[in-house]
């Protein structure tokens, strides 16, 4: 972990760099796809979400957690297959990151980031393009 400064523009630039963003989402998708079948099941996401972010569900009830996954699948499982394919996953991550960028705004914030987090990747991307 490290302390970094990030602003919304940094996040948006990373998301809008389609090659870099797609590379990161493909890596994370493969990491989450435990059985290697090319799609993410609800079970895979529930068991492996900690590999993607620092989300912890210690304080939420099982019903609240299930409700969260219901919302995710209803919104991002476009073809209603019961799984999330790579394109649907990329759309989900893009929407989440753009929401974070809007929330952060234009003023830089200081934040503690995991080395393999998406926000850290955005910071590294900005450092490499300067």
N, C-alpha and C positions, 0 to 999 in steps of 0.2 A: 504494500500500500504506500501511497505517497500523497502529499498535499499538492494540489494543482489549482491553477486559476482557469476558469472556463466561462465563456459567455454563450449566449444563444447563437450568435453568428458562427462561432467555431463549430458548434454541433450541426447547424444547418449546412455549412460548407462540406462537412464530412458526408452527411446524408446525400447531398446533391452531387457528390463525386461518385457517380454510379459504379465505376470500376472498383474503387476502394471499399465502398459500402457493400456491394455485392460479394466481394471477396470475404469480408468479415462475416456477413450473414450466412454465407455458404459454410464457412468454418464452424460457426456456432450451430447451424442446423445439423451438420454431420455429427457433432459432439452430442447433441440431444437425441439424435435418431439411434437409440440403443440397439434396436434389432436390424438396422441397416436396410430397411425396406423402402426408404426414400420418402416417407411421410412420417409426421409426428402424431401419435395417438394421444388421446387425453391422458392416458396412464403414463406415457413417456414424459409428457410435460409436467405432470404432477410430481413425478419422482425425481426429475432432473432439473427443475427450474432454478435451483440454487447454483447450478453450473453456469447459468446465463446472467444472473444478477445477484444482488445481495438481498433479494426479497426473502423475508422470513414471515412465516405464518403462525408463529407461536401464540399470538394473542387472538387469532381468529378461530371461530368454531368451524367444525367440519362443514356445516351447512353454508357458512360464509365463503369458505374456500371453494366449495363446489359451485356456488353461485358465480364466483369470479370466473371459473373455467367455463361455465355456461355462457357467460357474456362474451368471453374470448372466442369460443367456438361459434356462437351465433353470428358474431360480427365478421370473423376472419375466415371461417370455413365456407368460402364463397360457393363451392360446388356441392356443399352439404353432404360430403362423403364421410363425415365423422372423423376426419383427419386433417392435418394442416400440411399442405405441400410446400415446397421451397418458395414458390411465388407468394403464397398466402403468408408464409412466415416472414418474408421480406417486407410485405405490406404492413404486417403487424408491428414489426420492429421500427419501420419507418414512421408510422403514425405515433408510436410511443416516443421516439426520439424527437420528432418535430414538436410534440406536446411539451417535452422537457425543454427544448430550445425556447419555445414561447414563454414557458414558466420562468426560465432563467433570465430572459430578456437581454438587453444590450449591455448592462453593467456586469463586469466580471465578478464572479463569486469564487471564494476559496473553498475547496471541497476535497475530502479524502476519497481517493479512488483506488480500486483494486487494479492491479497491473493489466488484467485481461478484460476489463470492463469496456463497454461500448463508449462511455464518456472518455475513458482514458485513450481509447483508440482515436477519438475525435481530437483530443489534445495533441496526440502524437502526429496525427495527420496535419494539423495546423503547423506544428513545429517543422515538419518536413517540407511544407510548401512555402515557408517564409524565405 
